[in-house]
Amino acid sequence: MLYQVRLSVSYRYARPASGGRHLLRLLPRPLPGVQDVTDARIAISPRPSHRDDFTDFFGNPTAELALTSDHSEIVFTATAKVSRLFAGPDADRSVPLAELPAEIAACRTLAPDAPHHFLGASPRLHPVDAITAYTRAAMAGAASTRAGLEALGRALHRDMRFDAGATEVDTPPAEAFAHRHGVCQDFAQIMIAGLRGCGVPAGYVSGFLRTVPPPGLPRLEGSDAMHAWVRVWCGRAEGWIEFDPTNGCFAGSDHITAALGRDYGDVAPVAGILRTAGGQETSHAVDVIPL
């Protein structure tokens, strides 16, 4: 499936900012055999005084920029064409959960996609007893690691309620889980925390999800959204498998990957610091258009 992706993120400040530095991870990333990316670019207004484009440790396209002039608003616009080659996983080749520790130990590398980076606590995620217990119960009796992660993802989809106003970007997973509500970020981070608590390597995926309007209704411009889901290492034969707990399904042709990391902090679309005072307003619009 070929898509045109467009993302616009804007910030308006109550008082002009006299300077700022930002890290941007807004563009879809190339993934061999999964998705190809062409015509990828980021426009920034006002124009930064310095910009450096690089690839971070996990392979994510990243732009670092600095603004030194006063500005009351900044707008980031990212566009790309993405050919999504992956429609979903094939036959299950993952090992039983009991054999996964030996598979991890046999993986003698610290490359960016090695499972060892995704086993322990990370800056925004750490084991939570209640989430670990829920995960063990959900995966009990699963014949394979992949079957276990699917059982967990479907359980979270069933037991949690999507509520766009229930949490903030820094809401701890334990709090969102206790109330059984949140957004895609909460679903993903709860699932990751539970899997790591049970010794299963799991990471965070940010990206875009194509949405389809109800029958008979037109598609609204800017109505798609950035999304988050989970990637899980299921052994050397199976490798990494991605699951979307918000929607209770494996990631497929409608999921477009932007960045991979241990938690939201590694993949945040916009991060940085400002020299300003007062509050700010932000808005974003996403279009994922099949070509």
C-alpha positions, 0 to 999 in steps of 0.5 A, spaced: 500 500 500 502 506 498 501 512 502 502 520 502 503 522 509 502 529 512 503 531 519 503 538 521 504 540 529 504 547 531 506 551 538 503 558 540 506 561 546 503 566 551 509 570 550 514 570 545 520 565 546 527 568 545 530 561 543 529 554 543 532 547 541 528 542 539 529 534 537 524 532 531 522 525 530 516 526 525 518 522 519 516 515 517 523 511 517 525 506 512 525 499 514 527 493 509 522 489 507 517 493 511 516 499 508 520 504 503 520 511 504 521 517 499 520 524 498 521 525 506 522 532 508 520 537 514 519 544 513 520 549 519 517 556 520 520 560 522 526 558 519 531 555 525 538 558 525 541 551 526 539 544 523 542 538 523 539 531 521 542 525 523 540 518 525 539 516 532 542 510 536 535 506 534 535 508 527 530 513 527 531 519 522 532 525 527 532 533 526 536 537 531 535 545 531 536 551 534 532 558 534 535 564 536 530 569 534 524 571 538 518 567 535 510 567 538 509 561 534 513 555 531 510 550 526 513 543 523 510 540 517 513 533 515 511 530 509 513 523 505 510 518 501 510 511 504 510 504 501 507 499 506 510 492 504 508 488 511 500 486 511 501 482 518 505 476 521 505 469 517 505 463 521 507 463 528 515 461 529 516 463 536 518 459 542 514 457 548 515 463 553 519 458 558 524 457 552 525 465 551 530 466 557 535 461 553 533 465 546 535 472 549 542 469 552 544 466 546 543 473 542 550 475 543 550 482 540 548 489 543 546 492 536 540 497 536 535 491 535 538 486 540 533 484 545 537 486 551 536 493 550 528 492 551 528 488 558 529 492 563 527 499 566 527 505 562 526 512 563 519 512 563 517 505 564 519 500 570 516 494 573 509 495 576 507 489 580 499 490 579 501 490 571 506 484 572 500 480 575 495 482 570 500 480 564 502 473 567 494 471 568 493 474 561 498 470 558 497 463 562 497 457 558 499 460 551 503 455 547 508 460 544 511 467 546 507 470 540 500 467 542 502 470 549 503 477 547 496 476 543 493 474 549 495 480 553 494 485 547 487 483 546 486 483 554 488 490 554 483 492 549 477 488 552 479 491 559 481 498 558 477 504 555 480 509 550 479 516 553 482 522 550 481 526 556 483 521 561 491 522 561 497 527 560 503 525 556 507 524 563 501 520 566 505 514 569 503 507 566 501 505 573 496 510 574 492 509 567 492 502 569 489 503 575 483 507 572 483 502 566 483 508 561 487 512 557 490 513 550 494 509 545 500 511 549 498 508 555 495 502 552 502 501 549 506 503 555 502 498 560 503 492 555 511 494 555 511 494 562 507 488 563 511 484 558 518 486 561 516 484 568 515 477 565 522 477 562 519 478 555 523 484 551 518 489 548 519 496 545 515 502 543 513 504 536 510 511 534 507 512 527 501 513 523 495 509 523 490 510 517 483 511 519 477 509 515 470 514 515 464 511 517 460 508 511 457 514 507 461 519 510 467 523 507 474 523 510 475 529 514 482 533 512 487 532 518 482 527 521 488 521 522 492 521 528 499 519 530 499 513 534 503 508 538 503 500 539 508 495 541 514 491 538 515 484 542 521 480 541 519 472 540 526 469 539 531 468 534 526 465 529 521 469 529 524 476 531 520 482 532 512 482 532 508 488 533 501 489 536 496 494 537 493 493 544 489 500 543 485 496 537 486 489 539 490 487 533 497 485 530 500 491 526 499 491 518 498 495 512 495 501 515 500 502 521 506 506 518 512 506 523 515 513 524 520 511 530 522 505 535 525 506 542 524 503 549 519 508 551 515 514 549 522 518 551 526 515 545 521 517 540 517 523 542 515 527 535 517 533 538 522 534 544 526 540 547 527 546 551 525 554 550 527 560 553 520 563 555 514 565 560 507 563 560 503 557 557 503 555 550 497 552 546 499 546 541 495 543 535 496 537 530 493 535 524 495 528 520 493 526 513 494 518 511 492 518 504 492 512 500 495 513 493 
